[in-house]
Amino acid sequence: MPLFTDQTGREIIINSLPQRIISLVPSQTELLYDLGLEQEVVGITKFCIHPQSWFRTKTRIGGTKNIKSDLIRQLQPDLIIANKEENVKEQVEALAADYPVWISDIHELEGSLDMIRRVGAITGQDEKGNLLADRIQGGFRELACLLPRHGIIPAAYLIWRNPWMTIGQDTFIHDMLTRCGVTNVFGHAKRYPEISIEELRDADCRLLLLSSEPYPFRQQHVEELQLQLPHTKIILVDGEYFSWYGSRLQGAPEYFRSLFTSDISVI
């Protein structure tokens, strides 16, 4: 009887290769696509925007934190892919009472590579999963040779406005910032703390990154903040490369290289 362990330590039984998969996580939906599971994936969330072809054609079972159980029952899944942080514990536990639910728990690159390999294994795409993880790992090794290793730029990363919110040390985004060679000035904090403009000034933040998600920062926000932080370089960044821990990581090293070897390097 095939037994698989997810990243939270839970064991689930999968009697045969899954033929009806539901993904509750956008970055892992994209991974399932890149593993070639076009026919097997039957349900995704309304935030699973990649690939566009799936977003247009697959059944949407609600959001990551407000799933529609009735739709999931209609789809009769034989595997549900979830995430400890992005999904609601009580909702996932309710699903796990009726279906095999594999849960990821990711805080750094190594965890994402492990997830990719394990999802490949549980879906019968071991070779593709291993090749994908190897490719991503190689890309980040090359990046490490190109960018500073010791965090020479004090930086912060904003994910929300009203209130301003940033990221702490126990997040995947923090790990990505570290691999870009910058120091997270709020790296002492946990999770996603609220901060003030005064705290950004006091931290001597020299580089401020405004993410495209979950709050969609725009140029007007750069200009608004620049008036309050005249000595800080402020730029808009693609949040998917910093926070999506699935196959989107294939493009992350090149994106980071182009971003951090431009005029940012001379701050």
Sequence and secondary structure as in RCSB ss.txt:
>XXXX:A:sequence
MPLFTDQTGREIIINSLPQRIISLVPSQTELLYDLGLEQEVVGITKFCIHPQSWFRTKTRIGGTKNIKSDLIRQL
QPDLIIANKEENVKEQVEALAADYPVWISDIHELEGSLDMIRRVGAITGQDEKGNLLADRIQGGFRELACLLPRH
GIIPAAYLIWRNPWMTIGQDTFIHDMLTRCGVTNVFGHAKRYPEISIEELRDADCRLLLLSSEPYPFRQQHVEEL
QLQLPHTKIILVDGEYFSWYGSRLQGAPEYFRSLFTSDISVI
>XXXX:A:secstr
  EEE TTS EEE SS  SSEEE  HHHHHHHHHTT TTTEEEE TT  SSHHHHHHSEE B SSSB HHHHHHH
  SEEEEETTTS HHHHHHHHTTS EEEE  SSHHHHHHHHHHHHHHTT HHHHHHHHHHHHHHHHHHHHHS SS
  EEEEEE BTTTTB   TTSHHHHHHHHTTEEETTTTS SS B  HHHHHHTT  EEEEESSSS   HHHHHHH
HHH TTSEEEEE HHHHH  SGGGGTHHHHHHHHHTSGGGG 
